[in-house]
Amino acid sequence: MNPHIRRWLVAPALSLGLNKVFWRIYRLLGEPEPPLTPWGGGPVFGHFTDSQGHRYDLHHDLRSRLKPGWEDEFRPPLEILTAPPKAVRVSTLQSRRRQVAEVERFLNAQGVSLMGRDVVEIGGYDGAAAYAMAQFGAGNVTATDMATAYIQGGIVTPEGLQAMARARAAFAGLVERDAARRVSFAEDDICASALAEESADVVVSWEVLEHLERPLDAFQSIARILRRGGVAFHEYNPFFAINGGHSLCTLDFLWGHARLSAPDFERYVAEIRPQEAELALSFYAKGLNRMTLAALRRHVQESGLCLLCVVPFPDRRSIGALSSDVLKDVTRHYPCADALDLISPKVWVLLRKARDGT
C-alpha cells in the first residue's frame, strides 16, 4: 500500500479510537497486521527526569489516545450532571443494555441470571445501568453510590444533588413505567455498607473496584449483602493498566502513573501540568487503589466469598508497548505487580457466596 494512504488511514482511525475500523480496513486491503505498538504518542514535547535519574520522553497527545475525551474531567460539575439531550440519553441507555446483555450471557454460562433477581449495583451514578437492568428483566434494582465520591466535581452541594436527581429522572423517563418503578437509589459506602444483610441475589459494578479505598472491607460487605448462593459480578479498569490513571493521573509517557514514585508523580504534575495539580494529586492519593490481580484474589479469599473466575482482557497494543524497562520501573515501586496487571485494561470478576453461608 502507498505509505501516504496508509498514514491517511491509520492516523484518523487511531485518534478517533476506531480501532476495529482500522484493523478491518487493513485486512480488506490484504495488508499484514501492523506492529503491536500503535500506542506511540505524538511528537516529543519535553522530558522528565525522576529522582533515580531515569529520563522519560513526553509525547504530545498521548493522553488523548489513552483516554479520549479526558478534557471532560475539567468541565464545571453541574454542566457534567446536566441531563444530556434525549438522543444522547437514548444512545447511552442502548449501550448500557448491550453491556447488560453481554454480562447476562457470561452469567448464564455459570448457571446464573439477572432475570427476576434482586440486584444491587455499586456505583450507580446517573442510573443508566440500573434502568437498563430493570428493562432487561432484573427484579428490583437498588443503585447505590456515595455523593462524597464526586466531591472532586463539587457534587456534594444541594445544587449538585438536585442535578443528579434530574439526571436519574431523565433516564427513568426513557424506560417503561414498570421498569422505572423497580429501580431505587441509596446513598451507601460499600466499604462500610448499611444495606440489609442477605438482601440481594446479585451484586454488580462497572468501573468501581479500582476506586475502593478498602477493597477487603468492600468484599466483606458484599458477602454480607448477598443471599446464600448469590453472585457478584464486577468489571473494572485496574490502576496498573496503561490507561489505569483514568486521565487525571495518566501522564505523557506510557504507564507513567505507575512508573513514578509518589514524590516524583507529585513533582511531575507540579512541573508539567500545574493547572491540574490539585485535582490530579487528590485523585492519585484518594481515588485509585493499587490492587493487583494477586491482591484481588487474596481479598476475595479473606472475605469468605468463592472466586468463580477472574477474566483479564489483555490489550494488544499494551502487549506491544510493554518492555523490560517499563516492568522494572513499575515493580521498583509496586513489587507485587506483574506483566498481566500492566497489559489488562479491563478485568471481569465473578464471585459466589456459598449456599450454606460459609
N, C-alpha and C positions, 0 to 999 in steps of 0.2 A: 504494500500500500504506500502511496505517496506520503512522505513524512509530514507534509503540511496538512494533508487531510486527516492523518492520524492525530495530530495535535488539535485540530479543529473538533474532532470527536471526543477526545479524552478530556480536555480542559473543562468544557461546559458540563459534561456528564458527571465528572467527579465533583466539581464545585457546587453543583446543584444537588449532590447526593444521589444522582440517578445511576447507582452502581449496576443495577440489573440491566438497565438500558445499555450501559457501556459494554457489559460482557456479551449481551445478545448481539449487538452490532458487530463486535469482534468475531463472533462465531459465524454470523451470517456471511461475513466477508471472507471467511476461511482463514482468518489470521490465527497464528498460535497465540495462546494466552500470554498476555504481557507479564512482566516481572511481578513478584508478590509485594511490591512496595509502592503502591500508588498513594501512600500517605505523605510522600515527600512534600514539604511545605513550599511556600513561595520563596522569593529572593531572601537572602540573609540580610537582616536589617541591623544586626548588632551581635554582641556576645555577652555572656555572663560567666564569671569565674567563681566557683564555690569556695568554701573555706578550706577544702582539701587541695585546691589548685586545679581542679578539673574545669576545662573551658568548654562551653556549650555555644554552638551557633544558634541564633534566634531567627526563626523563619516567619516572614510576613504571611498572614492569612492561614497559618496552621490551625489556629483555634477555630476558625470558621469551617475548616474541613472536619475537625473532630466533633464540633458541636454547632451545626448550622443554626443560626438564629440566636446565638448567645447574647446578642445585644438586648434581648427582651428582659434579661435579668436586671437591667438598669432603667426599665420603664417605671413611671410612677405606679405605686402599688394599686391604687384604685383604678388606674387605667387597665392594669393586668386583669383585675377581677371583673371589670365591666362585662356584662353579658355580651358575647360576640354576636354578629349578625346571624339571623336564623340559618342561612346557608352554611355558615361555619359550624354552628351547633349541630346541624343535621349530619354534616360530614364527620364531625368528632364522634357523634353517637354511633354512626355506622362503623367507624374504625374500632370503637370500643366493642361493638357487637362481634366483629370479626375476631377481636382479641379474646373475647369470652368463648366464642365457638372453638377457637384453637385450644384453649385451656380445657374446655369440656371434652374434646377428643382425647387429650392427654389423660384426663382423669378417667375417662371411660376405659382406657387400656389398663387402668389399675383397678377396675371394678367400682369406680366412684362416679358420682354425678352431682351437678349443681341443681338439677331439676327437682323442684319441690322442697329443697333443703333450706334450713335457716342458715343464712350466711352472714358473717361479719367481715367487712372489708376494712383493713387498716390503711389509713391514709386516703380517705375518701374524697378529699378536696372539694371539687365542684359537683360531685355526684354523678358524673357521666358514666363511670364504670358501674356504679351501683344501679342506676336506672337501666343500663344495658343488661345487667344480670337479671333484674326483675323481668324485663321484657323478654329475655331469653327463656325464662321459665323457672328461675330460682324462686324459693318461697319468700319469706320475709328477709329483707336485706338491711342490715344495720351498718351504715358507713360511719366509721369513727375517724377522728382527726384531732389535732391539737392546734388551737389558734396560735399558741406560742411558737409553733414550728415555723410560722410565717412572719415572725417578728422582724426578720431582716427586710421584709417588704412592708412593714408597718400595718399588718392586717389586724393586730390586736388593738383596735380602736372601734368605737361604735360605728363609725362610717365603714371601716373595713369589714366588720361582721355583717353589717347590712348588705354590703356589696356581695359578700359570699352567699348570703341567703338569696339574693336576687339571681345570682349565677346558678344556684341549685334549682331555684324555681323555674328558670328558663329551660333547663334540661327536663324537668318534670313535665313541662308543657308539651314536650315532643313525644311522650310515650302514652300508652293507653291509661285511662284513669285507674284501672285495677292495678297495673304495674306500678304506677306512681304511688298508689296507696300503700304498697308493700315495702316501700323504701323509707327508712328513718335515719336520722343523723344523731350522733352522740359525740360530745367532747370527751376524749379519753386518751390517756397516755398508755400505750400498750406495754411500756416497761414497768408500769405500776397500775395495771388496768383495774377499773372498778366495775367492769361488766360482770354479770351474774355467772356463777360457776355452772359449767356444763349447759351453756345456753346456745351453743352453735354446733351445727353439723359440719360446717366448713368455714375455715378462716382463709382469706385471700389477701394478697397485697401485690402491688406493682410499684417498683422504684421506691421501696421503703426500707428494706433491711439495711442498706448501706448507710442510712441516716440515723439508725438507732444508737443512742448513747450507750445503752447497756443491753447488748443483744441477748445475753443469757437470761436476764430478767424478762425480756420480751418473750422468749421461747417458753419460759416457765408460766407466764401469763396465758399464752396460747394453750398450753397443756391444761390449765385450769378452766379456760373458757370452753374448750371442746368437750362435746359429749363423748362417751366411750365409743371407740371405733371411728370417731370423726377425723377429718384430714385437714391439713393446712397446705396451701399452695402459695409460693412466693416467686416472683420474678424480680431480679434486681441487677443493678449495674455496679459491680464492686469497685472500691477505691483504687485498686491496683491496675484496673484495666486502662487502656490507652486513653479513654475518654472518661475515666472514673472521677476526674475532678469536677465534672458537671459544669464546665465552662468558667465558673467563678474561680476555680483553682487550676484549671488546665492552662499550662504555660505555653511558651512559644518554641519548645523543643519536646520531642516525644517522651512521654512518661515523666515529664518534668516535675509534676506534683509529687511523684513517688520517688524520684531520684535525688531530690534535695532533702537535706535535714530540715527540721522545723525552723531553726535560726536562718538558714540560707533561703528558705522559702519566704520568710518574712522580709529579708533583705531584698530578694528578687522583686516582690510586688512593690516595695517601697521605692526601688530604683527604676523599675521598668514600667510599672503601672500605678503610680502614686494616687491617681484619681480613683482607683478601685481598691486601694489597700485595706481600708477599714472593713468593707463588706467581704472581701476575699479572705482576710485573716479570720474574721468571725466564722465564716463558713468552714474554713480549713480546720479550725480548732474545735468547733461545736457541731458542725453539720454533717460530718463524714466520719464513720468509724474506720478502723483499719483491719477489719475481719477478713482473714484469708479463708480459702476453702477448707483448710485443715481446722482452723478455729471454728468455722461453721459446724463441721461435723462434731467437734468436741462439745460445743454449746448445746447442740441438739441432744447428744447423749446425756449430758448432765441435767437437761430439763426433764428427762424421763420420756420424751417422745421417741417414736421409732422413725428412723430416716429411711423412707422407701427408696428415694433416689435423689441424686444431685446431678443436674444436666448442665455442664458448662457449654456455651456456644462459642468455640474459638473463632476468631476473626481472621480471614485470610490475609488481610493487609497487616494486621498486627504480627502474624507469624513471620511475614517477610521483613518487617521492620525490627523485630527483636534481635538483639545482638548480645554477645557475652558482656560487653561494656555496660549495656543497659541493665542486664540482670545483676551484674556486680554492683552497680550503683544502688539499685533498689534494695538488695539484700544487705548492703552495708548498714542501712537504717532499719530494715524490716527483715531480720534473718529468716523468719518463717515463710516469707513469700516465695513462690516458685514460678516457673515459666507459665504454667497453666493459669495462675492468678493474673498474669500480665496480658495474656492473649485472649481472655474471655470477657468481653464487654457485657455479656448477658448470661445470667445463670438462673436456672429453674430449680426449685427445691420443693419436694413433696414429702410431707410428714404425716404420721398417723398416731393417734392416741390409742393405746391398747384397749381392746374390748373389755378386759377385766379391770381396767382402771389403773394397772400398774405400768 
